[in-house]
Amino acid sequence: MGLIGELLMLPLAPARGSLWVLRQVVDEAERQYYDPSAIRRELSRLEELLEAGEIDEAEFERCEDQLLDRLQQSTGQDF
């Protein structure tokens, strides 16, 4: 983009900057959400809750299915 184009886009700079920051935050949140080691930690914690009697079998299976789906999406493996 030339000098005139940059000058015309200058009033939009704050919005463009905000969009860039928002994209960075979303990217980092997705990276953490699909991090296999974080998902495995959540699975371990889920098992601890079941063993401690804090959740029932149905809740465990529902949460486990969600976590395994996330793990599958992050690694591309079938479980």
Backbone as ProteinMPNN parsed JSONL, in Angstrom:
{"seq_chain_A": "MGLIGELLMLPLAPARGSLWVLRQVVDEAERQYYDPSAIRRELSRLEELLEAGEIDEAEFERCEDQLLDRLQQSTGQDF", "coords_chain_A": {"N_chain_A": [[0.859, -1.162, 0.0], [0.577, 2.19, -0.78], [1.858, 5.464, 0.163], [-0.306, 7.294, 0.245], [-2.457, 5.54, 0.541], [-1.832, 4.492, 3.072], [-2.092, 6.804, 4.61], [-4.829, 7.303, 4.294], [-5.851, 5.098, 5.629], [-5.088, 5.543, 8.213], [-6.925, 6.588, 10.226], [-8.174, 4.215, 10.932], [-6.354, 2.752, 12.331], [-6.343, 2.316, 15.243], [-8.493, 0.48, 15.478], [-7.593, -1.606, 13.852], [-5.342, -2.347, 15.281], [-6.54, -3.228, 17.642], [-7.968, -5.424, 16.681], [-5.831, -7.063, 15.937], [-4.676, -7.614, 18.437], [-6.817, -8.972, 19.615], [-6.945, -11.225, 17.922], [-4.5, -12.415, 18.601], [-4.938, -13.083, 21.284], [-7.07, -14.926, 21.046], [-5.803, -16.915, 19.508], [-3.835, -17.803, 21.348], [-5.457, -18.735, 23.428], [-6.75, -20.861, 22.122], [-4.516, -22.454, 21.595], [-3.754, -23.214, 24.196], [-6.104, -24.513, 24.979], [-6.2, -26.743, 23.313], [-3.868, -28.038, 23.962], [-2.109, -30.97, 24.294], [-0.816, -31.926, 26.681], [-2.037, -30.412, 28.691], [-4.657, -31.299, 28.446], [-4.353, -33.974, 29.158], [-3.633, -33.635, 31.827], [-6.053, -32.631, 32.781], [-7.639, -34.891, 32.386], [-6.478, -36.642, 34.245], [-7.053, -35.27, 36.618], [-9.807, -35.443, 36.53], [-10.187, -38.197, 36.895], [-9.257, -38.378, 39.509], [-11.252, -36.918, 40.824], [-13.441, -38.606, 40.408], [-12.612, -40.93, 41.791], [-12.512, -39.881, 44.342], [-15.124, -39.549, 44.852], [-16.416, -37.215, 44.243], [-17.627, -36.678, 41.868], [-20.064, -38.37, 39.846], [-20.304, -41.497, 37.97], [-21.59, -41.037, 35.504], [-21.207, -38.276, 35.062], [-18.43, -38.289, 34.979], [-17.962, -39.838, 32.643], [-19.152, -38.206, 30.685], [-17.59, -35.851, 30.805], [-15.089, -36.976, 30.301], [-15.414, -37.919, 27.676], [-15.632, -35.46, 26.311], [-13.084, -34.384, 26.808], [-11.461, -36.307, 25.586], [-12.29, -36.0, 22.95], [-11.297, -33.416, 22.443], [-8.571, -33.977, 22.731], [-8.194, -35.758, 20.637], [-8.713, -34.05, 18.474], [-6.556, -32.331, 18.756], [-4.326, -33.927, 18.352], [-4.894, -35.545, 16.225], [-5.368, -38.228, 16.41], [-7.166, -41.333, 16.823], [-9.188, -42.417, 19.512]], "CA_chain_A": [[0.0, 0.0, 0.0], [1.393, 3.385, -0.892], [1.774, 6.489, 1.2], [-1.669, 7.829, 0.301], [-3.286, 4.49, 1.131], [-1.543, 4.449, 4.506], [-2.699, 7.99, 5.226], [-6.277, 7.118, 4.327], [-6.164, 4.039, 6.593], [-4.626, 5.955, 9.533], [-7.986, 6.631, 11.247], [-8.568, 2.86, 11.315], [-5.241, 2.105, 13.028], [-6.719, 1.748, 16.553], [-9.338, -0.707, 15.296], [-6.737, -2.672, 13.329], [-4.52, -2.798, 16.402], [-7.404, -3.996, 18.553], [-8.235, -6.711, 16.042], [-4.61, -7.861, 16.014], [-4.572, -8.091, 19.825], [-7.868, -9.964, 19.803], [-6.524, -12.454, 17.233], [-3.426, -13.027, 19.375], [-5.547, -13.677, 22.482], [-7.819, -16.112, 20.61], [-4.817, -17.937, 19.124], [-3.228, -18.356, 22.556], [-6.497, -19.508, 24.13], [-6.918, -22.126, 21.399], [-3.314, -23.262, 21.803], [-3.844, -23.795, 25.532], [-7.274, -25.392, 25.031], [-5.899, -27.979, 22.592], [-2.559, -28.547, 24.361], [-2.286, -32.351, 24.766], [-0.404, -32.127, 28.077], [-3.073, -29.832, 29.543], [-5.816, -32.191, 28.391], [-4.019, -35.166, 29.965], [-3.74, -33.232, 33.24], [-7.484, -32.556, 33.096], [-8.122, -36.271, 32.501], [-6.006, -37.155, 35.537], [-7.844, -34.607, 37.659], [-11.152, -36.001, 36.433], [-10.136, -39.508, 37.545], [-9.147, -38.134, 40.95], [-12.58, -36.522, 41.305], [-14.282, -39.808, 40.427], [-12.156, -41.791, 42.888], [-12.832, -39.225, 45.606], [-16.569, -39.52, 44.993], [-16.919, -35.859, 44.04], [-18.493, -36.746, 40.685], [-20.535, -39.738, 39.604], [-19.816, -42.153, 36.751], [-22.167, -40.385, 34.325], [-20.492, -37.011, 34.887], [-17.077, -38.642, 34.564], [-17.975, -40.269, 31.238], [-19.463, -37.049, 29.849], [-16.399, -34.999, 30.762], [-14.015, -37.73, 29.66], [-15.675, -37.886, 26.233], [-15.281, -34.126, 25.822], [-11.628, -34.237, 26.834], [-10.884, -37.179, 24.553], [-12.554, -35.348, 21.659], [-10.304, -32.341, 22.32], [-7.265, -34.596, 22.535], [-8.202, -36.284, 19.276], [-8.592, -32.903, 17.558], [-5.231, -31.726, 18.873], [-3.278, -34.84, 17.896], [-5.302, -36.232, 15.011], [-5.428, -39.675, 16.669], [-8.442, -41.879, 17.279], [-9.112, -43.068, 20.823]], "C_chain_A": [[0.907, 1.227, 0.0], [1.155, 4.36, 0.238], [0.364, 7.041, 1.352], [-2.617, 6.797, 0.912], [-3.086, 4.388, 2.629], [-2.174, 5.642, 5.224], [-4.215, 7.859, 5.325], [-6.694, 6.085, 5.373], [-5.79, 4.432, 8.024], [-5.745, 6.055, 10.571], [-8.432, 5.244, 11.718], [-7.495, 2.132, 12.119], [-5.625, 1.561, 14.411], [-7.572, 0.487, 16.426], [-8.51, -1.875, 14.784], [-5.847, -3.233, 14.427], [-5.315, -3.643, 17.381], [-7.719, -5.367, 17.977], [-7.017, -7.625, 16.108], [-4.459, -8.452, 17.416], [-5.603, -9.176, 20.084], [-7.502, -11.285, 19.134], [-5.438, -13.175, 18.021], [-3.985, -13.727, 20.623], [-6.298, -14.954, 22.124], [-6.865, -17.233, 20.234], [-4.189, -18.6, 20.343], [-4.233, -19.195, 23.347], [-6.715, -20.853, 23.447], [-5.708, -23.027, 21.587], [-3.367, -23.948, 23.17], [-4.984, -24.813, 25.623], [-6.971, -26.742, 24.395], [-4.523, -28.55, 22.926], [-2.719, -29.959, 24.94], [-1.882, -32.566, 26.222], [-1.431, -31.538, 29.044], [-4.314, -30.723, 29.576], [-5.557, -33.433, 29.23], [-4.077, -34.842, 31.461], [-5.202, -33.155, 33.667], [-8.082, -33.953, 33.233], [-7.706, -36.884, 33.834], [-6.815, -36.563, 36.687], [-9.271, -35.158, 37.692], [-11.213, -37.37, 37.109], [-10.038, -39.364, 39.06], [-10.5, -37.748, 41.539], [-13.513, -37.718, 41.388], [-13.91, -40.703, 41.604], [-12.495, -41.203, 44.255], [-14.337, -39.149, 45.841], [-17.175, -38.142, 44.794], [-17.787, -35.745, 42.791], [-18.938, -38.183, 40.507], [-20.018, -40.241, 38.254], [-20.333, -41.46, 35.49], [-21.455, -39.066, 34.028], [-19.068, -37.265, 34.398], [-17.042, -38.99, 33.082], [-18.254, -39.103, 30.297], [-18.233, -36.152, 29.689], [-15.232, -35.693, 30.059], [-14.185, -37.727, 28.141], [-15.293, -36.538, 25.633], [-13.766, -33.941, 25.758], [-10.964, -35.103, 25.769], [-11.142, -36.624, 23.158], [-11.548, -34.222, 21.419], [-8.924, -32.898, 22.04], [-7.138, -35.143, 21.12], [-8.029, -35.153, 18.259], [-7.181, -32.328, 17.596], [-4.133, -32.613, 18.299], [-3.62, -35.527, 16.584], [-5.372, -37.739, 15.174], [-6.832, -40.076, 17.078], [-8.227, -42.58, 18.603], [-10.268, -43.985, 21.004]], "O_chain_A": [[1.902, 1.266, 0.724], [0.359, 4.114, 1.144], [-0.109, 7.234, 2.472], [-3.484, 7.147, 1.712], [-4.047, 4.218, 3.379], [-2.721, 5.498, 6.317], [-4.814, 8.259, 6.324], [-7.78, 6.189, 5.943], [-6.144, 3.718, 8.962], [-5.538, 5.64, 11.711], [-9.012, 5.119, 12.797], [-7.714, 0.998, 12.546], [-5.26, 0.429, 14.727], [-7.39, -0.466, 17.183], [-8.697, -3.009, 15.225], [-5.621, -4.441, 14.499], [-4.823, -4.651, 17.888], [-7.736, -6.36, 18.704], [-7.156, -8.83, 16.314], [-4.154, -9.635, 17.571], [-5.294, -10.192, 20.707], [-7.721, -12.351, 19.71], [-5.444, -14.403, 18.106], [-3.554, -14.827, 20.971], [-6.176, -15.959, 22.824], [-7.092, -18.386, 20.602], [-4.026, -19.82, 20.372], [-3.883, -20.251, 23.873], [-6.851, -21.874, 24.12], [-5.858, -24.241, 21.724], [-3.056, -25.134, 23.282], [-4.844, -25.852, 26.269], [-7.432, -27.775, 24.882], [-4.055, -29.459, 22.24], [-3.385, -30.134, 25.961], [-2.546, -33.321, 26.932], [-1.671, -32.109, 30.108], [-4.944, -30.877, 30.622], [-6.449, -33.898, 29.939], [-4.513, -35.666, 32.265], [-5.554, -33.562, 34.775], [-8.933, -34.182, 34.092], [-8.5, -37.569, 34.479], [-7.21, -37.273, 37.612], [-9.86, -35.317, 38.762], [-12.176, -37.673, 37.814], [-10.654, -40.126, 39.805], [-10.856, -38.197, 42.628], [-14.291, -37.835, 42.334], [-14.783, -41.18, 42.328], [-12.737, -41.939, 45.211], [-14.777, -38.732, 46.912], [-18.335, -37.924, 45.143], [-18.59, -34.82, 42.672], [-18.268, -39.109, 40.965], [-19.381, -39.503, 37.502], [-19.595, -41.314, 34.516], [-21.137, -38.774, 32.875], [-18.561, -36.559, 33.526], [-16.19, -38.492, 32.346], [-17.657, -39.019, 29.224], [-17.884, -35.749, 28.58], [-14.484, -35.063, 29.312], [-13.214, -37.554, 27.405], [-14.693, -36.485, 24.559], [-13.234, -33.412, 24.782], [-10.008, -34.672, 25.123], [-10.297, -36.765, 22.274], [-11.011, -34.091, 20.319], [-8.187, -32.363, 21.212], [-6.093, -35.004, 20.484], [-7.278, -35.294, 17.294], [-6.667, -31.885, 16.569], [-3.12, -32.11, 17.812], [-2.731, -36.037, 15.902], [-5.429, -38.463, 14.18], [-7.593, -39.269, 17.61], [-7.217, -43.254, 18.804], [-10.387, -44.629, 22.046]]}, "name": "protein", "num_of_chains": 1, "seq": "MGLIGELLMLPLAPARGSLWVLRQVVDEAERQYYDPSAIRRELSRLEELLEAGEIDEAEFERCEDQLLDRLQQSTGQDF"}
